[in-house]
Amino acid sequence: MLSAVCPHLGCSVQWQDPKKSFVCPCHSATYQANGTRTGGPAPRNMDTLESKIANGRLLVRYQYFRQLVPTKEVIG
């Protein structure tokens, strides 16, 4: 599971089906379907979120991460 928040400046990353990639509309950072950064100013890949299926339901532990740093750092 991936966070839709770009690790560059926090804009909402959107899936672009024709390109088969995620694209940040603010500064054109691009990511593969698995969240790997392929271009743009973002300092790292898209952030992953902990998830699991319990009793037939998808449970996601949503967190906020520090922006503009090369490593994933939880801030909330």
ROVEXTI-64043 format. One record per residue (C-alpha): x, y, z; residue number from 1; residue in three letters. Coordinates in pm, whole numbers. Example, Ala and Ser with C-alpha at 12.3 -4.5 7.8 and 13.67 -1.06 7.14 Angstrom:
R,px,py,pz,num,residuo
R,1230,-450,780,1,ALA
R,1367,-106,714,2,SER
This chain:
R,px,py,pz,num,residuo
R,0,0,0,1,MET
R,138,343,-96,2,LEU
R,74,687,47,3,SER
R,-67,926,-214,4,ALA
R,133,1213,-59,5,VAL
R,440,1311,-263,6,CYS
R,757,1305,-48,7,PRO
R,874,1624,-219,8,HIS
R,626,1890,-100,9,LEU
R,317,1692,0,10,GLY
R,99,1723,-309,11,CYS
R,-144,1442,-393,12,SER
R,12,1197,-636,13,VAL
R,-225,1074,-906,14,GLN
R,-229,756,-1116,15,TRP
R,-193,826,-1490,16,GLN
R,-329,519,-1667,17,ASP
R,-194,606,-2015,18,PRO
R,156,639,-1867,19,LYS
R,110,346,-1625,20,LYS
R,271,557,-1354,21,SER
R,201,792,-1065,22,PHE
R,262,1161,-1134,23,VAL
R,277,1452,-889,24,CYS
R,88,1745,-1043,25,PRO
R,289,2006,-851,26,CYS
R,644,1943,-974,27,HIS
R,610,1642,-1210,28,SER
R,779,1381,-993,29,ALA
R,706,1040,-1146,30,THR
R,687,693,-994,31,TYR
R,641,338,-1118,32,GLN
R,331,142,-1011,33,ALA
R,528,-2,-718,34,ASN
R,621,350,-596,35,GLY
R,980,361,-722,36,THR
R,1081,716,-820,37,ARG
R,1161,752,-1189,38,THR
R,1204,1127,-1221,39,GLY
R,1147,1473,-1084,40,GLY
R,1257,1652,-768,41,PRO
R,1126,1406,-507,42,ALA
R,1408,1290,-276,43,PRO
R,1287,928,-244,44,ARG
R,1035,668,-357,45,ASN
R,670,694,-258,46,MET
R,616,600,106,47,ASP
R,467,262,189,48,THR
R,194,216,448,49,LEU
R,145,-86,672,50,GLU
R,-162,-284,570,51,SER
R,-327,-618,634,52,LYS
R,-651,-802,569,53,ILE
R,-850,-898,879,54,ALA
R,-1194,-1055,871,55,ASN
R,-1224,-976,501,56,GLY
R,-1144,-606,549,57,ARG
R,-841,-411,434,58,LEU
R,-685,-227,728,59,LEU
R,-430,46,659,60,VAL
R,-216,222,919,61,ARG
R,-203,572,779,62,TYR
R,95,785,879,63,GLN
R,249,1117,777,64,TYR
R,613,1131,672,65,PHE
R,870,1411,667,66,ARG
R,905,1575,328,67,GLN
R,1223,1683,150,68,LEU
R,1447,1422,313,69,VAL
R,1600,1116,144,70,PRO
R,1480,867,409,71,THR
R,1130,779,527,72,LYS
R,1075,946,868,73,GLU
R,739,917,1047,74,VAL
R,610,1247,1188,75,ILE
R,253,1155,1275,76,GLY
